[in-house]
Amino acid sequence: MTLRLILVVALHERFARVLHRDLDAVYNAIELPWSNGQAEGQINRLKTIKRAMYGRAGPELLRARMLPLAQKRHHTK
């Protein structure tokens, strides 16, 4: 076997082990109608903004950047 093939087999074996270990979570993600996607999206947005602002300003600027986004989402026609 070549080194590349050995690495591919090892990655597949590890993926299968992790998948088997989290089998309940995988089953729930497929079968249940609920999702934490909305929360994960908000967390990702916050982390992206924080990463972009690292070392630039304090919590006041972060709050100023977050609040306008939240207000745009909650308005109604």
Protein Blocks (a to p, Z undefined) as FASTA:
>chain_A
ZZklmmmmmmmmmmmmmmmmmmmmmmmmmmpmbdcklmmmmmmmmmmmmmmmgokacfkl
mmmmmmmmmmmmmpcZZ
